[in-house]
Amino acid sequence: MKITLAHSPDADDAFMFYALAEGLIDTGRYSFEHTLSDIQTLNDDATRGIFDVTALSVAAYPRVADKYQILPCGASMGDGYGPIVVSREPLASDDLVRATIAIPGLQTSAYLALRLYLHPYEPAVHAVKFDEIEARVLAGEYDAGLLIHEGQLTYRDEELKLVADLGAWWKDETGLPLPLGINVIKRDIPEDAKHDVARLLKKSIAYALTNQHDALEYALSFARGLPATKAQEFVNMYVNDLTLNLSETGLQAIGLFLERSDVWKPTQNKAIDVLSVDDND
């Protein structure tokens, strides 16, 4: 049975899926076809149900909850850190309500976190490819930029100034990690296959955490020039216990994040639907 699997071309996702991509674990009757795209493209593709399993922004999940169920592994959460807002010239956080801000996509969790941070003000934003934001802020095209992925670690090298760390703000505000990304699986896949795939994804993540040196070597080819030490730091930020098991903490974080936003309606509470998997089945 072929499973189409989509994720972003980043070091943390590459690390998670290393064992699957390289055939290092026994997948039984399943084969996996990997597709790599930026997160905004994956969010858009999910509305059309293109892939069996896909990485997805938490903020985008209510739009596709009729098609996909959340997997209990593969989540990316920032526990006291997360997407950051940077500028070329020093800015106070209050200045952002009057700034033009480059963002990595309108359905990204980073943008939703920014909106919650600036509430009740609506920031003036422009969607830009995530890996172009730093350069375009430096060029003066935008007053500020919202950085995800390795930009969180490299902005100082570009002499950009930190305006706000949205993950640190959310932790102070709620005591919870900031939920950014999840893995989801199509609802119309047979139940036994959904459970098998979930266990295989968890096995891949566990393999990478146990064989970190080899997994990191593989992930470096997706790190867009990050030195090994920073790539390791980035992977450790977003591949951790909550990635291996979403847990009650992760569910609580997702629920609160969506409840505080206008992408979530009270009648959709049932949409936080995580596949329940017994690893001993």
N, C-alpha and C positions, 0 to 999 in steps of 0.2 A: 504494500500500500504506500503510494507516494504522498508525502506531506509537504506542501509548499510552506516555507518558513521565511519570513521577512524580518529584517532588523536593520538598524542603522550601521553605517560603516565606521564605527568608532571602537576605540580600544576596549572599552568595558563590555560592549556586546560581543566583540570578537573573542574576548577572554571567556565569556560565558558559554559561547557556542563552539569553542575550540574543539572539544572532544567529538562533537557531532560532525563538524565540518571536516575533520581529519580522520574520521572513521575509527576513533580510539575506544569507543564503547560499542557493545553489541546492541544493535537496534532491532534485532529479530526480523519480523516481517515488514518493517517500515524502512523506507528510504526518504531522505530529506533533501529537498531542492531549495537551496539558499538564494535569496534575493536581497541585495543591499540597497537601501535608499535613505535619504534624509528623513527625519521624523515627520516633518510637515507633509511630505509626499505619502508616507505610510499612513498618516491620519486620513488623508484624502482617499487613498486606496481602500482603506477599511470601510468607508461609507458604501463602497461598491462590493464589498465582500470578496476581494480578489484573492487573498491568501488564506490558507487554512489556519496558520498561526502567524501572528504578527506582533511586533513591538508597537506600542501605542502610547500617546500622551494620555495621562489620567484625565486631563481636561477634555479630551475628545471622546471619552468612553460613553457618556450619555447619548451621543449621536449614533452610536453603533451597537448599543446594548441589545437591540433586537436581533442582531446577527452574531454577536460574539459574547463569550463568557470569559471572565477573568481567570487566569491560571494562578495557582498559589505560589509559583516561583517565577523568577526573572524580573522582579520589580526593581526599579532604581529609585532610591529615596535619599535625600540629603539630610542627614541628621546633624543639624546645626550649621549647614552650609548648603549651597545650591546655586542656581543661576544668579549672576551679578549684573548690576547696572554700572557701566563705566562711561567716562567722558574724557575728552581731550584736555579741556580746561577744568579746573576744580569747580564742582557743583555741590550745593547742598541738596539733600533729598527733597526739600520743599521746592527747589527749582524745577523738579521734574514735571510738575503740573503745567509748566509753561514751555517745556522742551519738546523737540521732535526726537522721537526715539526709534531706532532701528531694532526690530524684533525678529526672531527666527520663524515666526508663523503665527497666524491668528488662532489656531486651535492648539497651540503648544501649552503645556503646563507652566512653562516659564512666563508666558504672557499672562495667563490667568493669575499667577502669583503676583505679577507686577500690578495688575488691576486691583487685586485685593489690597496690596500694599498702599496704593494711591487712593483707594476709595475714600470719599465719594467722587473724586475727580477722575475723569476719563482722559488718559494720556493721548497725545497726538502721536500715532505710531505708523510705521511703514514696514511691511514685511520684506525681509532681505534674506538671501541665503545665509545660513548660520556662519559659514566660514568666510564670509565677506564683511561681516559687521565691524570687526576691529579696524580693517583698512578704511572703511567708508566713514567711520567716526574720526579716525586720524586725518582723513582728507577734508574734514569739515562739512561733509554732506548732512550729517545729523549731529544734534547736540549731545546725544548719548546713545549707547547701544546696550542691548540685553544679551549677555553672553551665556552660552551653554557649552557643554562638552569641554574640550581642553582649553578653551578661551578663559575659563575660570582660573587656570594656572599660569597662563602666558601673558595676561594683559599687562603686567608690570614690565615685561621685556619690551613692550611697545610704548612704554611710558604713558600708558593710560591711567586715569585716576579712578579709584573705586568710589562710587556714589552710594551703593546699597548692596548688601548681600541678602537676597530674599530668603535663603534657607535659614540664615541666622535670625532674621526678623521673625519668620514663622515659628521657629523653635522658642523664641522668647515669648511670642504671642500665645502659643498653644501648648508648649511642652512636647510637641510631637515632631517627628521627621516630616519634611516636605515631600509629598508624593509626586514624583515626576513622570516616570514611565512604568508601564506594566506590559506583560505579555498576555495576549488573549487568543482564544481558540474558537473556531466557528461552531455554532450551536448545532448545525445539522450533521456534524460528524457523529458516527455511532458512539454511544457512551463508553463502550469498552476501549475503543480507539482513543477517545479523549483522555481517558485515565492512563493508558499506556504512554501516550505522547507526553503527558504531564510528568510522569515518572522519568521518562528519558531526558527531558529538559532538566529536571532536577539532578539527574545523574551526571549530565554534562557540566552543570555548574559545580557540583561537588568534586568532580574530577579536576576541574581547573583550580579550585581552591586547594586541593591536595597536591597538585603538580604545578605550583605557581610559576616556577622558573620557565618550564617549557611553554605553559600557556601564555606567559607574558612575552616570551620571544615571538610567539605567533601574533599576539595582539599588537606588537610594536609596528608591524607592517600597516596597521590601520590607525596609527597614532599621529599621522600628519606631521612628522618631524619632531615630535616630543622626544627629548632624551629619555633614556630608560628609567632614570630615577623619578622623573615627573610622570611618566606613563604608569609606573607602579603606584605612585601616589593617587593618580586619577582612578585607576582600577580599584584600589582599596577603598576609595570614597564611595563607589557605586556598586561594587560587588561584595556583599557582606551577608550577615545572618538574615536580614530582611529580604535579600535576593533569593536565598535558599528557601525561605519559608516566610510568606507574607505576614503571618501571625495576626493576633488580635490588634497589636499596635499598628501594623500597616493598614488593616481594615479601618481602624478608627481614624487614622490620618486621611485616608481616601475619602471617607464619609464626611468628615468635617470640611475638608478642602472643597468638595463639591457642594455641600450644603451652603457654604458662604458665597457661592458664586451664582450667577444667573444662568449657568448652563444646566443647573439641577432644579428640578421641580419636585414638590412634595409627593406627587403621585408617582414619581419615578424611583422611589426609595428601593423598590424591589430590583432595580437595575444594578445595584451593587451585588453581583451574583458571582461568587467565586466557586470554581469547581472544587468539590471536596474529594480529596484523594487519600486513600489509605495506602501507605507505602508497603504494607504487608499483604495487600490483596494478591 
